[in-house]
Amino acid sequence: MINARKTTVKAGETPEQITVSMIDQDLKDGVAKADMAIKYNIKPWEVDEMFKHPLLKGRRPSRKKALSFSFVDDMTTENEEYVDPNQVTLEEAIDEAIETVEEVKSQMQETQEAIVEMLSPTEYETPEETLLKAAVDTPEITGIPNGDAMSDTDDQEEELEMDDDTFEL
C-alpha cells in the first residue's frame, strides 16, 4: 500500500504583500499551488496569476522523500580529509607536461633528421659539378650550324602522289 503524502497547511490571513521569494520558499518546502491558496487565503486563479511571473513560470513544488529509517554515515571522521585518488598535485602535473614536451621534441628532431636524410643526395656535389656533369651527359643539339635552319634533316620536301583530290571517310 502506498501512503499519500499529506501536507498540513493551515489557513491564514491574506498578507498585504506576497513576494516571489515567499513563493519560492514554499515551492522548496513542497507546498503545492492548491495549498498556497489555502495558506495565503487567496483564490486559485490568483495563485495562477502569481505563477505567470518569469521566475515562477513552470516551477513545481519539490518532492522530498522521507526515509523510513535514520541513515548515519559512520565511515568518515571529522579530522580525516578525503583525497580523490585521481587528483594530482600541481608539481606532478608540471613534471608530466615537461616529460610529454621533451618526448615530442625528440620525436620532431628524429623526424627532421629522417626527412633531411631522405631529401639529401647520396653523393655530395656542388651545383657547379652537377651542371658540368649534366652538360657532358646531354647530347649536343645539331642542325643549327649557322642559325638559319631549325632541324638537322635535309630541307628537301617530298611530294606525295595522289590520284584523286577527294578524301573519303
Residue pairs with C-beta under 8 A, 6 or more apart in sequence:
5 30
5 63
7 30
7 31
7 32
7 35
9 31
9 35
9 36
9 38
9 39
10 38
10 39
11 38
11 39
11 41
12 39
12 40
12 41
13 41
14 40
14 41
14 42
15 40
18 40
18 42
18 50
20 53
20 55
20 56
23 36
23 50
23 51
23 56
24 55
24 56
24 59
26 36
26 39
26 61
27 56
27 59
27 60
27 61
27 62
28 62
29 61
29 62
30 61
30 62
30 63
30 64
31 39
31 61
32 61
33 44
33 47
33 48
33 51
34 44
34 47
36 42
36 47
37 43
37 44
37 46
37 47
40 47
50 56
51 57
51 59
76 82
88 96
125 133
142 152
143 149
143 150
143 151
143 152
143 153
144 150
149 155
